[in-house]
Amino acid sequence: MGDSCTNAPEALLGEFNASLIAEVAGLVSGRVQQAVAATALTTFSIGGALSALVTVESEQELQLVRALLSREGQPVEVLGFGSNLLVSDNGLDSWVIKLGAGFRTVEDRGAGAYRLGGSVSLMAASRKVSGEGFSGLEFAAGIPASLGGAVFMNAGAHGGEMAERIVRVRGVLPDGEVCEWSRGELPWSYRSSGLPAGVVVTSVELGLVPGDRDRIALTCADNLAHRRRTQPLALPSAGSVFKNPSQELPAGKVLEMAGCKGLSRGGARVSELHANWIVNPEKTASASDVIALVNECIERVASHSGVRLEPEVRMWGRGARAS
């Protein structure tokens, strides 16, 4: 295990093959759903149907499913909590894998060392370790992500990020191989862990530090209160839409300077509370509405300040791409 895992070959992807449904279902005790509406699986409440949603409850099931789909050259996506995702109005002709309750494990190894499953809620993890007097995840208070997704994209806020507390990451590659990476083996950067494309994070080891329980709780409360004051948390959205051009120049600032606050297309609107959030207030927005708004924001900012914004939100399916 280690660096050799980062170069695992990926199969050439073909079209979605529905004839494999029964075979995949046999590997996961029937936990395959067809034509599942993305509106129920994403915090944006937008998107057409996913062709096949496969829920796996163990690492062995995940290995078997990934190996089969890889041999068959099938397209595969991985779904966490759907909090950073826009699905096309046309849906997705692909296999979508989701980690089930079997990956919501929390193991306290003592002295601030924790091993958590990939589908543990990042917010829940932050509450648990902070409540036990360990510091390191205060920044995550209020971030609605799965732990695996947060690690894969190196989620961060309030000056902190996942990379700072990672000891080891375990995951399954597209061909079914199980690999582990220590923190130092990964090229962490802003909103990227450097993990291989297509890997499913199954567990994470964190190293936290003991601290004053009351001070930690206060920091978490302050971070959450700040999010509630400055972000439209009560409305359907995918969180921050664009990556920050730099630490000194946040995306929200350049968007606001370019006059993007309050812009709307169909049912989608740039939040007047935070310009880097696009919301779906009436749950009537289409993915096309959001894409049109994303593109307009990119063009306005480029024209106003010369900055070319890069979307942070993942986009699945035909037509779900920013220009």
Salt bridges, closest charged atoms under 4 A:
GLU59 OE1 - ARG170 NH2 2.72
GLU61 OE1 - ARG31 NH2 2.29
ASP93 OD2 - ARG318 NH1 3.09
GLU107 OE2 - ARG109 NE 3.28
GLU132 OE2 - LYS128 NZ 2.73
GLU180 OE1 - ARG168 NH1 3.81
GLU180 OE2 - ARG170 NH1 2.70
GLU205 OE1 - ARG109 NH1 3.76
GLU256 OE2 - LYS261 NZ 3.60
GLU296 OE1 - ARG265 NH2 2.25
GLU296 OE2 - ARG300 NE 3.13
GLU310 OE2 - LYS243 NZ 3.16
GLU312 OE1 - ARG191 NE 3.79
